[in-house]
Amino acid sequence: MLKIVKRACAATPLLVIFSVAWIPPQAFAQISLCIPGLTCPSPDTTPPTVSITSPANGATVSGTISVTASASDNRGVAGVQFQLDGVNFGAEDTTAPYSISWDTTAASNGSHTLTAVARDAAGNRTTSSPVTVTVSNTAPPPPPPSATKRYEETDPSVSFSPGWNQDAGWFAWSGGTAQESMTPGTQATFSFTGTSVTWLGMRGPDSGIARVSVDGVFVSQVDMFARSYEVHIPVFVAKGLSNSGHTLTIEVTGLKSTDPQATSSPFAVVVVDAFDVPAQVVSQLQDTDPDVTFTAGWTAGDTSKSWSGWFATVSTTPGARATLTFNGTSVSWIGYRGPDAGIANVYLDGSFAGQVDLYFSAPREQAIVFTSPPLADGNHTITIEATGQKNTASSGAQVVVDAFDVMRPGTRFEETESSVITYTNPGDWVQGNLNRAWSLGTIAASNVPGARATFTFTGTSVSWIGSRKSTTGIANVYLDGAFVTQVDTYFPTDGLQDTIFTSPPLAAGSHTLTVEVTGQRNPASASTYVVVDAFDVRP
């Protein structure tokens, strides 16, 4: 059976194509014939032209760049495929201008070849002349130290005798809950392996006194009274332990501070929130700290709730920003969640890090509302931006900056550690709680000219943790007995747990750092006090 079909060629109606089909229909043959005397179209055998226009041959590249090419054809370019070292990368670009984004960090440092292959509708292809470039990316910083492992009070490694109650409602506890007790003799025991341990609890007007033992041996009696509430903070640290198994036991005494505010309360609460192993250096910087800056649109000095350090700074203004500049490996923003809280944007080192909806059905002061991922050890910024937006269930859009927790590698030595810190004349120094959010609750302060605090340590760097405020003066700093610098610690608002001085890199070994009161002050300061809160040492 013969079937003849007449149809026109796409290029000209003068071409007749005969199609011959036999049964079965799967067999098919097509014959194209030109009628004598008529013109047949010529086949497209002209290849396109193509060249890479950027980067230039011999260029050195880094980061993410744009690779571009120019292509043309007598009947039109169908697409351009880019190649790296002869291998296709990315999808074919079918629309001019022809380009592709190249993340050079995914390639090894050194020489690489870029080419572009252009094709037309007839299947003709042309490969461009190669462009050779040198990839040179700075090696990424070493990974930051691993984060401290936190054990919540609900962890199986923590056991409680009868007399403890779980609290989930009053404060923003680590992990959402904490155990509390006022019953004398009740105990909480944490079993761990490591060279140090930190007990996270609460200080406040209703807080009592606890006895702490390590491996069954009494170590310290901890008074957790403070005139304002401070939650999920270190209240006790043990370090210098052998790298083996240990137990930390907390015993409720039923006793409390003799401060008049404490004696007026019928409570003497002890709170177990969590434990950190091993201990890492954590500084809680208040919203009043010199390293925290605010754009217009913020209201400082809010005392409407139990804020860390008594005060907080609040905004509902879209675009209002608060920025902390810090040195460390991680940072947490401590703020507020509640039925009238709004939505905030968070930026790390200038890059958007996330949006935080602060709405919660019940008020949560001193809440950890954002924690950064691990950061390279060094200087960073965190910025909080009020958006003016809110959850549909919220009655307001306020954003609160209460404080920041800054973490960095190293070991903290409190000002009370007499084995490594000496004071020239203890009578020249006032030591105690002084009712502020100090590291582990206490400081040493002096306004006596010539009074010295000397810290002996082994390590490669040391930081003096103190305070900048409206009543602090000028101090001299010495390293290994040699004068280094003079530091003016005045600042118009309170900066607690502030890094006043950090040494340059030191040779590994034993060193001394001395802080000396000069009795001098900035003309704007109301006093000449110098504060020693703690010292941070890097190994």
Secondary structure, DSSP 4 states (H G I P E B T S, - for coil): -------B-SS-TTEEEEEEE-SSTT-EEEEEEEPTTSPPPPP--PPPEEEEEESPTT-EE-SEEEEEEEEE-SS-EEEEEEEETTEE-SPPB-SSSEEEEEEGGGS-SEEEEEEEEEEETT--EEEPPPEEEEE--PPPPPPPPPPPEEEETTSTTEEE-TT-EEE-SSS--GGG-EEEE-STT-EEEEEEEES-EEEEEEEBTTB-EEEEEETTEEEEEEE-B-SS-EEEEEEEEE-S--SEEEEEEEEE-S----SHHHHTSS--BEEE-EEEES--EEEEEETTSTTEEE-TT-EEEE-SS--TTS-EEEE--TT-EEEEEEEESEEEEEEEEBTTB-EEEEEETTEEEEEEE-B-SS-EEEEEEEEPPP--SEEEEEEEEE-S---TT-S--BEEE-EEEEEESSEEEETT-TTTEEES-GGG-EEE-TTS--GGG-EEEE-STT-EEEEEEESSEEEEEEEEBTTB-EEEEEETTEEEEEEE-B-SS-EEEEEEEEPPP--SSEEEEEEEE-S---TT-S--BEEE-EEEEE-
